[in-house]
Amino acid sequence: MRRILFLLLLFSLPLAASFEVKGASLYWRPCGGTFVVGTAEGGATPRILNTDYDWGYRVGAASLASDKSCYVYGHYTHFKSKASANYGELFTLGGLQPGAHAERSVEYDTGSAGIALAPLCLQQCVLYVYGGPRYLDVEDRRKINATEGVQKERFAFTGYGGEFGCAADATLRSCAGVHAHLGGLLLVGEQRTRLNQATFPGETTCVFGIDVKVATTYTLTGRDYCLTVEAGYDLALYFSLLRQISQMGFVHTFDVGFHGPYTGLRLQF
């Protein structure tokens, strides 16, 4: 992915009138794939461990044409969330346990590079359509450590493909504006599953996903630069991304999503 980004930016140098670097702080939460640690005595109340909001980051760069009619871009995003909890008497791991400790971590890495064209370029509004290669790596780790046993699970997906979508920047008043982004992606990759010491054969699958972003912006313009502060909300959702295999051999695939607020800076020079 870094090589693709480097080549795209290199090829765009003769046409570039300006460059842009950006960074964002993410405060996201994973969703999807319920982790049932066990049930209270009697089986009426399940004990579920969910990951909570945590911090991540996104960085990127772009090379823009002088008339804003097109730009070449590259982005990379990393996010990881962890959670743990202690339980008293619990029915889990096939029996009634005096106590148990559960842990879960979800890690997300994705990168993209491509080109965006502007079919609509007005003084106060620019609409872009974009497309390019995309990489995705997601891992979900779970562990139950009970008094009389331990269970470890790992679900992962690594895939490559393409992304496509549209993005718009509009100026509402003076330096304030809005930014909106709606995209889709199609990836081909391998689902990998591990249960305790058993590693199941990987399965190649096709995954569809969506990316949505809405933000407010405030831009400060200098003689040789343009600095934009951005604050908004992100949603990334991937359908049937991870595969879970139970000890009885039942196979279940589940969706995985990431959502939450973010703040960022864009510097154009």
C-alpha angles and dihedrals in degrees: 000000000000090000092051091049092049093050094047092050091045093052090049095055096092091053098039120113094173143004132223131203122187142181135182138190112222127206100189140161126209120229134189135057108065113229107212106191093185143292134274117254108293093032095252100115121048118210108223126188114206127183116240136214115303140166129271139154143228126202131182149157136209141188114216133200118237094248094044089241093130144357139189116228145184130190138182126191130189128183135163131179129189134190136174137176141180122226134195124217106353140166104234141128090033098306149049108285125198089221143347142195121209132194133185134180130180120194127191130190126170137162135184141179131184150115131282126204127197114225088172120041116166131161094260102022135045124185119197133190114201143182142170147125121316135197127198134184121176128173130184117191124187133180135182116193108188131173092258104031151356131238125191127187131182127185121182142169130193119181147158131207142107141303131209136175148107136274132191136197119194132179112220105176132352106313098347124098148143134252124202130182132184121176145158133204138196119203137180115206150127128281111211125193132187128182115187104307095341117100113194122213112270118252124215113225143163118244129195122200143172134217122201128180132173122178146159118232138200119195130201115196124203133175096274104011145047120210120194125190113204132192125175150112130286132204125183118176129180121190122225089349104150132042124217123195119192127213087258090057098253113150122214129173121200140189121250126204140175125203141163147104125301140185126205150164131229121195118193120188 
